[in-house]
Amino acid sequence: MDPTFQDLPLAAIRRSDVQNVVAGLTALGKAPGTVRGVYRVVSGVLAAAIADQLITRNPALGVKLPRSNRDAHALVPLTVEQLLALADTVPPRYRALILTAAGLGLRQGEACGLTVDRVDRRVGTVRIDRQLVTPPSGPVTFGPCKTTASVRMIPLAPEVADVLADHLREYGSGPDGRNGSGPEGLIFTTDEGVAVRRQYTGAIMRTATAALGLEGVTFHDLRHYAASVMLSNGCSVRAVSSALGHSSAVETLRTYAHLMPSDEDTVRAALGAGLALPSRAVSGELSASR
């Protein structure tokens, strides 16, 4: 049986109780990511209790969490071929969800909670200021972003805009699909026209990655793909951090530094560019000096 708070009254929960639950889940062999996910839910509930003045402080603060067993330096992003294969393997209704998450660097809740009013194709931006909260049971709601830094404007590439437009034409319910395909203008929904729950997205991903032999690849790898594309194309760490909604550039560097060109490569390219005069100009200068 998974460790619980054993019917403790809300006001009686202490940090040690939360720590014991974390330790208990770890002892049961739960993956660090799973334990962290449970912790985030518990911490969010306790934070809501503070807002409702049911408790005065969050006892989840300061709890030590297990380290991820996925070393950041071992992170290998998907190739474009793998991404496209994944998008073509999931059910057609969710192809655009995969490509949009990879094309914008969205977290799962941000992608599934994207609504048409947050997409401005004219200006070329996507506004992220909330995420979809999908508990295992109960109603689906919109909730705050993971952190204050997660509230952001992301540049919208024309290719991603086209993917969204095609999806809405196919699955949207309004004229030309402009009104979205679900409640409150949700862009991505199930065949029943309801919000896509996290659990359902996970099942779709597991089926597709198993078929492609992409062991261990999750929805979050679409976000890693976006980061790798931005970095490999010369975007600054600050720009990548802003697009991903990281709390600081330090977080971006800690996660993706190994994907950046090495200092030697950068210096070599810079010095080479400084000497790359047009061949005709070089020949002219040599002739004039004789």
Backbone as CSV, one residue per row, in Angstrom:
resi,resn,N_x,N_y,N_z,CA_x,CA_y,CA_z,C_x,C_y,C_z
1,MET,0.854,-1.195,0.000,0.000,0.000,0.000,0.893,1.249,0.000
2,ASP,0.543,2.214,-0.849,1.321,3.436,-0.897,1.171,4.208,0.413
3,PRO,2.251,4.854,0.869,2.188,5.647,2.105,1.232,6.826,1.956
4,THR,0.530,7.134,3.018,-0.429,8.245,3.006,-0.242,9.059,4.283
5,PHE,-1.108,10.053,4.426,-1.071,10.867,5.643,-1.981,10.297,6.724
6,GLN,-2.555,9.125,6.467,-3.315,8.375,7.471,-4.381,9.229,8.161
7,ASP,-5.176,9.889,7.348,-6.332,10.652,7.855,-5.951,11.769,8.813
8,LEU,-4.723,12.279,8.692,-4.336,13.418,9.528,-5.161,14.645,9.143
9,PRO,-5.632,15.398,10.110,-6.288,16.675,9.778,-5.305,17.575,9.033
10,LEU,-5.824,18.389,8.142,-4.978,19.239,7.319,-3.997,20.058,8.160
11,ALA,-4.496,20.653,9.222,-3.660,21.513,10.055,-2.624,20.740,10.855
12,ALA,-2.774,19.408,10.914,-1.847,18.599,11.707,-0.674,18.072,10.876
13,ILE,-0.713,18.245,9.571,0.362,17.736,8.714,1.632,18.560,8.928
14,ARG,2.727,17.861,9.170,4.017,18.519,9.370,4.959,18.148,8.220
15,ARG,6.055,18.890,8.159,7.025,18.608,7.099,7.530,17.174,7.191
16,SER,7.715,16.684,8.398,8.183,15.311,8.579,7.187,14.302,8.006
17,ASP,5.899,14.617,8.054,4.888,13.727,7.488,5.024,13.653,5.972
18,VAL,5.225,14.810,5.356,5.407,14.847,3.904,6.691,14.116,3.521
19,GLN,7.748,14.336,4.320,9.021,13.670,4.042,8.874,12.155,4.157
20,ASN,8.088,11.704,5.125,7.880,10.261,5.295,7.148,9.658,4.103
21,VAL,6.200,10.396,3.551,5.487,9.910,2.365,6.446,9.806,1.191
22,VAL,7.287,10.829,1.008,8.283,10.807,-0.075,9.234,9.622,0.102
23,ALA,9.705,9.431,1.328,10.619,8.320,1.607,9.934,6.977,1.395
24,GLY,8.662,6.891,1.778,7.934,5.647,1.618,7.725,5.280,0.159
25,LEU,7.390,6.253,-0.653,7.216,5.999,-2.087,8.528,5.568,-2.723
26,THR,9.627,6.203,-2.304,10.946,5.847,-2.824,11.307,4.423,-2.430
27,ALA,11.017,4.072,-1.173,11.321,2.720,-0.685,10.522,1.655,-1.431
28,LEU,9.355,2.025,-1.939,8.524,1.083,-2.691,8.999,0.927,-4.140
29,GLY,10.050,1.684,-4.486,10.596,1.569,-5.833,9.971,2.496,-6.855
30,LYS,9.206,3.475,-6.405,8.620,4.431,-7.339,9.731,5.262,-7.978
31,ALA,9.587,5.562,-9.261,10.591,6.349,-9.983,10.666,7.755,-9.403
32,PRO,11.865,8.358,-9.404,11.998,9.725,-8.886,11.007,10.697,-9.505
33,GLY,10.749,10.568,-10.815,9.794,11.456,-11.461,8.386,11.274,-10.918
34,THR,8.032,10.034,-10.626,6.711,9.749,-10.054,6.593,10.347,-8.660
35,VAL,7.638,10.175,-7.857,7.636,10.724,-6.495,7.532,12.244,-6.542
36,ARG,8.284,12.841,-7.437,8.237,14.302,-7.578,6.849,14.756,-8.022
37,GLY,6.216,13.972,-8.886,4.871,14.320,-9.328,3.872,14.291,-8.188
38,VAL,3.958,13.265,-7.347,3.084,13.180,-6.173,3.343,14.372,-5.248
39,TYR,4.622,14.682,-5.067,4.973,15.812,-4.197,4.367,17.116,-4.719
40,ARG,4.428,17.321,-6.036,3.893,18.565,-6.598,2.390,18.670,-6.350
41,VAL,1.695,17.546,-6.473,0.251,17.569,-6.219,-0.031,17.909,-4.759
42,VAL,0.689,17.238,-3.851,0.499,17.488,-2.411,0.822,18.941,-2.077
43,SER,1.939,19.425,-2.586,2.331,20.803,-2.309,1.316,21.794,-2.860
44,GLY,0.755,21.471,-4.040,-0.252,22.349,-4.625,-1.528,22.396,-3.802
45,VAL,-1.937,21.248,-3.275,-3.125,21.198,-2.426,-2.901,22.012,-1.150
46,LEU,-1.731,21.868,-0.577,-1.418,22.601,0.651,-1.325,24.102,0.387
47,ALA,-0.801,24.476,-0.779,-0.732,25.899,-1.140,-2.145,26.466,-1.307
48,ALA,-3.053,25.668,-1.883,-4.440,26.112,-2.021,-5.096,26.271,-0.648
49,ALA,-4.706,25.406,0.286,-5.257,25.504,1.648,-4.818,26.796,2.324
50,ILE,-3.599,27.223,2.023,-3.122,28.504,2.559,-3.962,29.641,1.994
51,ALA,-4.214,29.594,0.679,-5.020,30.641,0.041,-6.421,30.715,0.630
52,ASP,-6.937,29.557,1.033,-8.268,29.516,1.654,-8.218,29.758,3.159
53,GLN,-7.020,30.083,3.675,-6.814,30.390,5.095,-7.159,29.211,5.997
54,LEU,-6.944,27.997,5.489,-7.163,26.811,6.310,-5.910,26.460,7.108
55,ILE,-4.749,26.802,6.565,-3.476,26.641,7.263,-2.652,27.894,7.002
56,THR,-1.605,28.079,7.788,-0.821,29.318,7.671,0.480,29.143,6.904
57,ARG,0.971,27.899,6.775,2.200,27.677,6.038,2.152,26.318,5.354
58,ASN,2.994,26.183,4.324,3.016,24.939,3.548,4.033,23.978,4.143
59,PRO,3.607,22.881,4.761,4.549,21.940,5.374,5.353,21.141,4.351
60,ALA,5.033,21.287,3.067,5.798,20.563,2.050,7.098,21.282,1.692
61,LEU,7.208,22.549,2.097,8.415,23.308,1.782,9.615,22.730,2.530
62,GLY,10.720,22.588,1.814,11.946,22.095,2.430,12.090,20.587,2.439
63,VAL,11.107,19.891,1.881,11.190,18.429,1.821,12.229,18.018,0.782
64,LYS,13.069,17.056,1.139,14.102,16.573,0.217,13.494,15.545,-0.725
65,LEU,13.722,15.756,-2.015,13.162,14.874,-3.029,14.253,14.011,-3.653
66,PRO,13.889,12.847,-4.156,14.905,11.981,-4.776,15.457,12.599,-6.047
67,ARG,16.728,12.367,-6.281,17.345,12.847,-7.513,16.817,12.052,-8.691
68,SER,16.736,12.737,-9.815,16.299,12.046,-11.021,17.332,11.005,-11.416
69,ASN,16.839,9.838,-11.828,17.765,8.801,-12.266,18.130,8.957,-13.735
70,ARG,17.703,10.086,-14.288,18.039,10.380,-15.671,19.053,11.507,-15.690
71,ASP,20.315,11.163,-15.811,21.392,12.143,-15.798,21.206,13.112,-16.951
72,ALA,21.248,14.415,-16.631,21.054,15.425,-17.670,22.063,15.261,-18.797
73,HIS,23.297,14.858,-18.462,24.322,14.709,-19.497,24.065,13.505,-20.387
74,ALA,23.175,12.619,-19.943,22.829,11.462,-20.766,21.591,11.740,-21.611
75,LEU,21.021,12.928,-21.465,19.833,13.290,-22.207,20.164,13.394,-23.691
76,VAL,19.527,12.571,-24.472,19.731,12.595,-25.925,18.406,12.980,-26.569
77,PRO,18.326,14.157,-27.182,17.058,14.595,-27.752,16.658,13.768,-28.965
78,LEU,15.385,13.769,-29.248,14.881,13.113,-30.447,15.458,13.771,-31.696
79,THR,15.636,12.997,-32.729,15.988,13.565,-34.022,14.703,14.029,-34.699
80,VAL,14.823,14.845,-35.723,13.630,15.308,-36.423,12.899,14.123,-37.060
81,GLU,13.652,13.128,-37.518,13.025,11.947,-38.109,12.212,11.178,-37.065
82,GLN,12.768,11.063,-35.851,12.045,10.373,-34.781,10.799,11.147,-34.365
83,LEU,10.932,12.472,-34.306,9.777,13.293,-33.938,8.645,13.113,-34.950
84,LEU,8.969,13.205,-36.230,7.946,13.080,-37.262,7.337,11.676,-37.271
85,ALA,8.169,10.666,-37.020,7.656,9.295,-36.952,6.692,9.148,-35.784
86,LEU,7.031,9.775,-34.657,6.160,9.732,-33.484,4.829,10.409,-33.785
87,ALA,4.902,11.577,-34.432,3.681,12.315,-34.771,2.796,11.524,-35.727
88,ASP,3.414,10.727,-36.588,2.653,9.935,-37.549,2.152,8.616,-36.966
89,THR,2.669,8.228,-35.798,2.284,6.951,-35.184,1.134,7.104,-34.191
90,VAL,1.067,8.242,-33.520,-0.062,8.463,-32.606,-1.342,8.573,-33.435
91,PRO,-2.512,8.396,-32.831,-3.762,8.583,-33.577,-3.777,9.958,-34.251
92,PRO,-4.302,10.053,-35.484,-4.255,11.308,-36.248,-4.751,12.534,-35.490
93,ARG,-5.719,12.345,-34.608,-6.262,13.487,-33.868,-5.209,14.146,-32.984
94,TYR,-4.166,13.396,-32.601,-3.179,13.915,-31.655,-1.837,14.241,-32.325
95,ARG,-1.792,14.122,-33.639,-0.560,14.453,-34.366,-0.157,15.902,-34.105
96,ALA,-1.113,16.814,-34.199,-0.812,18.232,-34.000,-0.384,18.525,-32.563
97,LEU,-0.907,17.763,-31.606,-0.506,17.951,-30.210,0.980,17.669,-30.045
98,ILE,1.458,16.593,-30.678,2.875,16.233,-30.603,3.735,17.310,-31.252
99,LEU,3.359,17.733,-32.445,4.162,18.709,-33.182,4.122,20.091,-32.521
100,THR,2.986,20.451,-31.948,2.882,21.754,-31.277,3.725,21.787,-30.011
101,ALA,3.676,20.712,-29.229,4.488,20.655,-28.006,5.968,20.745,-28.354
102,ALA,6.377,20.057,-29.425,7.782,20.090,-29.838,8.143,21.418,-30.479
103,GLY,7.187,22.043,-31.150,7.458,23.298,-31.832,7.414,24.517,-30.944
104,LEU,6.888,24.355,-29.733,6.816,25.482,-28.799,7.548,25.211,-27.485
105,GLY,7.934,23.963,-27.250,8.609,23.623,-26.002,7.673,23.635,-24.811
106,LEU,6.462,23.119,-24.996,5.444,23.185,-23.942,5.508,21.996,-23.006
107,ARG,5.157,22.257,-21.758,4.908,21.165,-20.820,3.578,20.515,-21.195
108,GLN,3.349,19.320,-20.674,2.155,18.575,-21.054,0.877,19.334,-20.716
109,GLY,0.786,19.867,-19.500,-0.408,20.603,-19.100,-0.605,21.876,-19.895
110,GLU,0.510,22.504,-20.309,0.423,23.722,-21.124,-0.105,23.405,-22.517
111,ALA,0.373,22.288,-23.073,-0.052,21.905,-24.423,-1.519,21.491,-24.440
112,CYS,-1.904,20.630,-23.504,-3.280,20.142,-23.475,-4.264,21.247,-23.088
113,GLY,-3.783,22.275,-22.408,-4.640,23.380,-21.995,-4.624,24.565,-22.941
114,LEU,-3.969,24.433,-24.085,-3.873,25.547,-25.026,-5.233,25.840,-25.657
115,THR,-5.613,27.103,-25.665,-6.888,27.513,-26.255,-6.632,28.511,-27.382
116,VAL,-7.613,28.635,-28.270,-7.416,29.457,-29.466,-7.153,30.920,-29.140
117,ASP,-7.703,31.416,-28.035,-7.507,32.819,-27.713,-6.090,33.119,-27.247
118,ARG,-5.290,32.068,-26.974,-3.895,32.273,-26.562,-2.942,32.255,-27.759
119,VAL,-3.461,31.965,-28.939,-2.630,31.882,-30.141,-2.910,33.097,-31.017
120,ASP,-1.877,33.884,-31.272,-2.017,35.080,-32.120,-1.157,34.893,-33.361
121,ARG,-1.767,34.379,-34.407,-1.003,34.115,-35.629,-0.575,35.415,-36.309
122,ARG,-1.365,36.461,-36.156,-1.024,37.735,-36.797,0.287,38.300,-36.260
123,VAL,0.435,38.265,-34.944,1.655,38.771,-34.308,2.745,37.707,-34.305
124,GLY,2.326,36.449,-34.271,3.284,35.354,-34.239,3.733,34.997,-32.833
125,THR,2.755,34.882,-31.915,3.090,34.533,-30.530,2.039,33.583,-29.961
126,VAL,2.440,32.868,-28.921,1.532,32.037,-28.132,1.696,32.439,-26.675
127,ARG,0.593,32.744,-26.021,0.639,33.175,-24.616,0.367,31.975,-23.715
128,ILE,1.279,31.724,-22.801,1.116,30.663,-21.811,0.949,31.315,-20.444
129,ASP,-0.246,31.197,-19.886,-0.499,31.791,-18.571,-1.316,30.876,-17.668
130,ARG,-1.488,29.607,-18.102,-2.205,28.633,-17.292,-1.907,27.245,-17.868
131,GLN,-2.329,26.231,-17.160,-2.168,24.872,-17.654,-3.394,24.051,-17.269
132,LEU,-3.580,22.960,-17.961,-4.714,22.088,-17.680,-4.365,21.171,-16.517
133,VAL,-5.228,21.112,-15.539,-5.046,20.243,-14.378,-6.024,19.083,-14.512
134,THR,-5.473,17.864,-14.635,-6.318,16.690,-14.876,-6.049,15.630,-13.819
135,PRO,-6.744,15.681,-12.682,-6.572,14.657,-11.648,-7.073,13.311,-12.157
136,PRO,-6.641,12.201,-11.542,-7.102,10.879,-11.978,-8.619,10.760,-12.003
137,SER,-9.280,11.470,-11.109,-10.741,11.487,-11.100,-11.197,12.894,-10.750
138,GLY,-12.424,13.198,-11.086,-12.918,14.533,-10.806,-12.816,15.430,-12.022
139,PRO,-13.304,16.651,-11.898,-13.354,17.558,-13.047,-11.967,18.050,-13.483
140,VAL,-11.882,18.358,-14.758,-10.677,18.966,-15.321,-10.806,20.479,-15.182
141,THR,-9.743,21.130,-14.755,-9.787,22.573,-14.546,-8.523,23.220,-15.108
142,PHE,-8.560,24.537,-15.221,-7.359,25.301,-15.527,-6.704,25.705,-14.210
143,GLY,-5.389,25.610,-14.156,-4.660,25.995,-12.960,-3.495,26.894,-13.321
144,PRO,-2.821,27.445,-12.321,-1.674,28.311,-12.600,-0.529,27.530,-13.218
145,CYS,0.347,28.251,-13.862,1.537,27.632,-14.444,2.421,27.066,-13.336
146,LYS,3.378,26.237,-13.723,4.251,25.577,-12.757,4.964,26.582,-11.872
147,THR,5.486,27.659,-12.457,6.155,28.719,-11.710,5.756,30.057,-12.319
148,THR,6.105,31.141,-11.636,5.810,32.459,-12.202,6.583,32.683,-13.498
149,ALA,7.769,32.101,-13.597,8.561,32.240,-14.826,7.924,31.504,-15.997
150,SER,7.044,30.557,-15.700,6.398,29.788,-16.763,5.360,30.605,-17.520
151,VAL,4.932,31.717,-16.929,4.018,32.619,-17.636,4.859,33.382,-18.664
152,ARG,4.547,33.189,-19.948,5.447,33.721,-20.970,4.754,33.849,-22.320
153,MET,5.429,34.575,-23.225,5.019,34.662,-24.617,6.059,33.907,-25.430
154,ILE,5.613,32.955,-26.230,6.524,32.134,-27.022,6.395,32.519,-28.493
155,PRO,7.507,32.752,-29.187,7.428,33.026,-30.626,6.794,31.847,-31.358
156,LEU,5.866,32.155,-32.254,5.138,31.127,-33.004,5.686,31.053,-34.423
157,ALA,6.352,29.951,-34.745,6.876,29.760,-36.091,5.723,29.524,-37.064
158,PRO,5.848,29.994,-38.305,4.774,29.785,-39.291,4.426,28.312,-39.464
159,GLU,5.435,27.440,-39.377,5.187,26.010,-39.543,4.286,25.462,-38.434
160,VAL,4.517,25.944,-37.210,3.680,25.503,-36.086,2.273,26.086,-36.227
161,ALA,2.203,27.340,-36.668,0.892,27.958,-36.893,0.095,27.179,-37.928
162,ASP,0.768,26.697,-38.968,0.091,25.915,-40.005,-0.428,24.589,-39.442
163,VAL,0.378,23.961,-38.582,-0.049,22.704,-37.948,-1.328,22.931,-37.140
164,LEU,-1.358,24.014,-36.378,-2.536,24.322,-35.568,-3.748,24.620,-36.449
165,ALA,-3.527,25.398,-37.513,-4.632,25.747,-38.409,-5.205,24.503,-39.084
166,ASP,-4.336,23.612,-39.544,-4.802,22.375,-40.177,-5.595,21.524,-39.188
167,HIS,-5.107,21.468,-37.951,-5.790,20.677,-36.924,-7.185,21.231,-36.654
168,LEU,-7.279,22.545,-36.545,-8.575,23.147,-36.240,-9.542,23.020,-37.407
169,ARG,-9.031,23.059,-38.621,-9.916,22.850,-39.762,-10.490,21.429,-39.758
170,GLU,-9.671,20.482,-39.275,-10.097,19.084,-39.253,-10.983,18.764,-38.057
171,TYR,-10.643,19.330,-36.889,-11.317,18.918,-35.666,-12.033,20.055,-34.937
172,GLY,-11.899,21.288,-35.439,-12.557,22.407,-34.771,-14.051,22.383,-34.988
173,SER,-14.777,23.026,-34.052,-16.233,22.996,-34.119,-16.830,24.291,-34.652
174,GLY,-16.024,25.357,-34.686,-16.534,26.639,-35.152,-16.266,26.839,-36.630
175,PRO,-16.660,27.993,-37.188,-16.400,28.286,-38.593,-14.900,28.197,-38.892
176,ASP,-14.540,27.353,-39.834,-13.137,27.117,-40.184,-12.333,26.643,-38.982
177,GLY,-12.989,26.161,-37.927,-12.286,25.657,-36.759,-11.729,26.734,-35.867
178,ARG,-12.097,27.998,-36.097,-11.464,29.081,-35.332,-11.909,29.106,-33.879
179,ASN,-13.016,28.478,-33.554,-13.522,28.523,-32.182,-12.990,27.404,-31.309
180,GLY,-12.051,26.638,-31.823,-11.520,25.546,-31.034,-12.392,24.318,-31.137
181,SER,-11.915,23.246,-30.557,-12.641,21.982,-30.687,-13.227,21.491,-29.378
182,GLY,-13.156,22.296,-28.338,-13.645,21.824,-27.057,-14.063,22.945,-26.140
183,PRO,-14.360,22.615,-24.874,-14.787,23.612,-23.896,-13.782,24.743,-23.765
184,GLU,-14.304,25.973,-23.704,-13.476,27.167,-23.533,-12.443,27.325,-24.646
185,GLY,-12.755,26.773,-25.817,-11.853,26.947,-26.947,-10.626,26.079,-26.912
186,LEU,-10.667,24.973,-26.187,-9.527,24.054,-26.166,-9.212,23.586,-27.586
187,ILE,-7.950,23.631,-27.936,-7.545,23.219,-29.277,-7.494,21.700,-29.380
188,PHE,-7.006,21.051,-28.344,-6.832,19.597,-28.375,-7.855,18.921,-27.470
189,THR,-8.606,18.004,-28.042,-9.632,17.275,-27.299,-9.642,15.818,-27.752
190,THR,-10.409,15.016,-27.050,-10.583,13.611,-27.416,-11.665,13.493,-28.492
191,ASP,-11.904,12.281,-28.932,-12.973,12.052,-29.911,-14.336,12.436,-29.348
192,GLU,-14.449,12.426,-28.024,-15.715,12.796,-27.377,-15.850,14.305,-27.206
193,GLY,-14.822,15.059,-27.603,-14.877,16.508,-27.507,-14.567,17.057,-26.134
194,VAL,-13.904,16.266,-25.297,-13.554,16.730,-23.956,-12.041,16.887,-23.849
195,ALA,-11.600,17.523,-22.770,-10.178,17.789,-22.574,-9.372,16.490,-22.527
196,VAL,-8.134,16.577,-22.995,-7.240,15.417,-23.000,-6.558,15.331,-21.637
197,ARG,-6.870,14.293,-20.901,-6.263,14.117,-19.586,-4.818,13.638,-19.709
198,ARG,-4.028,13.972,-18.714,-2.615,13.579,-18.687,-2.466,12.056,-18.820
199,GLN,-3.325,11.324,-18.149,-3.221,9.876,-18.181,-3.446,9.325,-19.595
200,TYR,-4.368,9.950,-20.325,-4.662,9.500,-21.676,-3.502,9.830,-22.615
201,THR,-2.928,11.011,-22.453,-1.772,11.395,-23.265,-0.608,10.438,-23.018
202,GLY,-0.407,10.066,-21.757,0.660,9.130,-21.431,0.460,7.789,-22.108
203,ALA,-0.800,7.318,-22.138,-1.091,6.032,-22.779,-0.828,6.100,-24.279
204,ILE,-1.190,7.202,-24.890,-0.955,7.385,-26.324,0.544,7.365,-26.625
205,MET,1.310,8.071,-25.797,2.754,8.131,-25.990,3.391,6.763,-25.803
206,ARG,2.976,6.039,-24.782,3.577,4.726,-24.517,3.327,3.761,-25.675
207,THR,2.119,3.799,-26.232,1.800,2.922,-27.354,2.643,3.260,-28.577
208,ALA,2.773,4.560,-28.863,3.520,4.992,-30.046,5.008,4.742,-29.899
209,THR,5.570,5.062,-28.744,7.009,4.870,-28.562,7.376,3.394,-28.552
210,ALA,6.490,2.551,-28.031,6.756,1.109,-28.049,6.785,0.600,-29.487
211,ALA,5.878,1.104,-30.305,5.825,0.681,-31.705,7.064,1.115,-32.471
212,LEU,7.653,2.238,-32.062,8.821,2.785,-32.762,10.143,2.367,-32.119
213,GLY,10.080,1.679,-30.993,11.301,1.289,-30.303,11.993,2.439,-29.612
214,LEU,11.244,3.476,-29.263,11.808,4.636,-28.572,11.617,4.461,-27.063
215,GLU,12.355,3.534,-26.507,12.201,3.192,-25.099,12.513,4.378,-24.192
216,GLY,11.633,4.622,-23.239,11.870,5.671,-22.255,11.475,7.071,-22.692
217,VAL,11.048,7.240,-23.936,10.660,8.561,-24.419,9.275,8.908,-23.882
218,THR,9.147,10.110,-23.313,7.877,10.570,-22.753,7.478,11.884,-23.406
219,PHE,6.329,12.390,-23.024,5.860,13.667,-23.571,6.859,14.781,-23.287
220,HIS,7.542,14.707,-22.144,8.488,15.756,-21.778,9.676,15.813,-22.743
221,ASP,9.939,14.719,-23.441,11.026,14.721,-24.413,10.736,15.641,-25.593
222,LEU,9.487,15.967,-25.811,9.143,16.924,-26.856,9.661,18.311,-26.476
223,ARG,9.655,18.588,-25.204,10.193,19.861,-24.689,11.716,19.872,-24.828
224,HIS,12.347,18.724,-24.543,13.794,18.626,-24.737,14.152,18.819,-26.210
225,TYR,13.308,18.292,-27.087,13.556,18.455,-28.525,13.577,19.943,-28.886
226,ALA,12.597,20.683,-28.395,12.537,22.119,-28.682,13.797,22.828,-28.200
227,ALA,14.247,22.484,-26.994,15.456,23.108,-26.455,16.667,22.799,-27.323
228,SER,16.788,21.555,-27.755,17.950,21.161,-28.552,17.952,21.874,-29.897
229,VAL,16.772,22.050,-30.492,16.680,22.741,-31.782,17.072,24.204,-31.629
230,MET,16.582,24.851,-30.583,16.916,26.256,-30.367,18.415,26.443,-30.143
231,LEU,18.996,25.597,-29.307,20.421,25.734,-28.998,21.291,25.426,-30.209
232,SER,20.950,24.385,-30.952,21.770,24.010,-32.102,21.681,25.034,-33.220
233,ASN,20.649,25.866,-33.196,20.507,26.904,-34.216,20.964,28.271,-33.728
234,GLY,21.695,28.285,-32.625,22.363,29.511,-32.187,21.556,30.425,-31.292
235,CYS,20.396,29.991,-30.801,19.648,30.838,-29.870,20.420,30.963,-28.558
236,SER,20.379,32.135,-27.959,21.090,32.345,-26.708,20.446,31.561,-25.579
237,VAL,21.226,31.302,-24.542,20.698,30.595,-23.377,19.539,31.383,-22.766
238,ARG,19.677,32.697,-22.749,18.604,33.530,-22.191,17.314,33.381,-23.003
239,ALA,17.446,33.343,-24.334,16.265,33.202,-25.184,15.612,31.833,-24.988
240,VAL,16.423,30.796,-24.876,15.898,29.447,-24.667,15.209,29.353,-23.308
241,SER,15.847,29.934,-22.308,15.279,29.930,-20.959,13.925,30.622,-20.938
242,SER,13.815,31.738,-21.649,12.566,32.485,-21.705,11.484,31.688,-22.431
243,ALA,11.841,31.061,-23.540,10.859,30.289,-24.316,10.349,29.087,-23.538
244,LEU,11.224,28.460,-22.763,10.839,27.271,-22.001,10.166,27.616,-20.682
245,GLY,10.294,28.856,-20.243,9.705,29.246,-18.971,10.490,28.776,-17.778
246,HIS,11.831,28.682,-17.941,12.677,28.304,-16.817,12.790,29.460,-15.830
247,SER,13.027,29.136,-14.579,13.131,30.170,-13.556,14.381,31.016,-13.737
248,SER,15.413,30.449,-14.358,16.632,31.200,-14.617,17.425,30.508,-15.713
249,ALA,18.393,31.241,-16.279,19.261,30.660,-17.296,20.126,29.545,-16.708
250,VAL,20.343,29.588,-15.388,21.131,28.546,-14.726,20.451,27.193,-14.898
251,GLU,19.124,27.173,-14.750,18.376,25.923,-14.924,18.536,25.402,-16.345
252,THR,18.503,26.301,-17.306,18.664,25.904,-18.706,20.041,25.321,-18.942
253,LEU,21.057,25.986,-18.419,22.428,25.493,-18.590,22.623,24.149,-17.912
254,ARG,22.060,24.004,-16.718,22.223,22.757,-15.972,21.622,21.580,-16.735
255,THR,20.554,21.821,-17.445,19.862,20.746,-18.150,20.412,20.497,-19.548
256,TYR,20.797,21.580,-20.233,21.097,21.443,-21.660,22.502,21.875,-22.078
257,ALA,23.383,22.153,-21.122,24.715,22.636,-21.483,25.443,21.672,-22.415
258,HIS,25.216,20.354,-22.215,25.933,19.368,-23.028,25.459,19.353,-24.482
259,LEU,24.325,20.013,-24.758,23.826,20.065,-26.126,24.353,21.274,-26.888
260,MET,25.010,22.178,-26.180,25.528,23.384,-26.814,26.861,23.090,-27.484
261,PRO,27.196,23.833,-28.559,28.501,23.661,-29.185,29.602,23.887,-28.163
262,SER,30.676,23.120,-28.251,31.769,23.277,-27.295,32.443,24.628,-27.486
263,ASP,33.152,25.087,-26.453,33.876,26.354,-26.554,34.886,26.316,-27.692
264,GLU,35.539,25.167,-27.868,36.527,25.055,-28.935,35.877,25.258,-30.299
265,ASP,34.710,24.645,-30.496,34.011,24.805,-31.765,33.603,26.259,-31.986
266,THR,33.128,26.909,-30.916,32.687,28.288,-31.018,33.850,29.207,-31.347
267,VAL,34.969,29.021,-30.625,36.153,29.856,-30.857,36.696,29.619,-32.258
268,ARG,36.753,28.354,-32.668,37.276,28.025,-33.994,36.436,28.695,-35.084
269,ALA,35.107,28.616,-34.928,34.230,29.219,-35.929,34.354,30.734,-35.945
270,ALA,34.479,31.348,-34.751,34.595,32.801,-34.678,35.887,33.298,-35.313
271,LEU,37.000,32.613,-35.004,38.278,33.024,-35.573,38.304,32.813,-37.087
272,GLY,37.690,31.705,-37.516,37.633,31.448,-38.943,36.810,32.491,-39.667
273,ALA,35.692,32.900,-39.070,34.848,33.915,-39.696,35.581,35.249,-39.804
274,GLY,36.442,35.520,-38.812,37.184,36.777,-38.837,38.208,36.850,-39.947
275,LEU,38.610,35.721,-40.495,39.606,35.697,-41.570,38.991,35.321,-42.912
276,ALA,37.687,35.146,-42.940,37.031,34.685,-44.165,36.720,35.844,-45.089
277,LEU,37.778,36.447,-45.697,37.592,37.519,-46.666,37.196,36.918,-48.003
278,PRO,36.408,37.634,-48.806,36.060,37.135,-50.135,37.312,36.847,-50.945
279,SER,37.354,35.732,-51.657,38.568,35.328,-52.372,38.995,36.359,-53.393
280,ARG,38.043,37.024,-54.066,38.414,38.023,-55.066,39.120,39.200,-54.436
281,ALA,38.613,39.595,-53.248,39.244,40.737,-52.560,40.640,40.358,-52.135
282,VAL,40.852,39.122,-51.673,42.162,38.689,-51.245,43.127,38.711,-52.437
283,SER,42.689,38.200,-53.585,43.548,38.149,-54.774,43.909,39.562,-55.206
284,GLY,42.941,40.477,-55.140,43.217,41.847,-55.522,44.226,42.506,-54.634
285,GLU,44.136,42.258,-53.351,45.062,42.863,-52.406,46.462,42.315,-52.610
286,LEU,46.573,41.018,-52.892,47.897,40.412,-53.113,48.518,40.965,-54.375
287,SER,47.711,41.147,-55.449,48.243,41.673,-56.702,48.717,43.106,-56.528
288,ALA,47.973,43.896,-55.774,48.339,45.287,-55.572,49.618,45.429,-54.765
289,SER,49.921,44.435,-53.949,51.109,44.545,-53.112,52.382,44.151,-53.843
290,ARG,52.251,43.546,-55.030,53.439,43.111,-55.764,54.072,44.271,-56.522
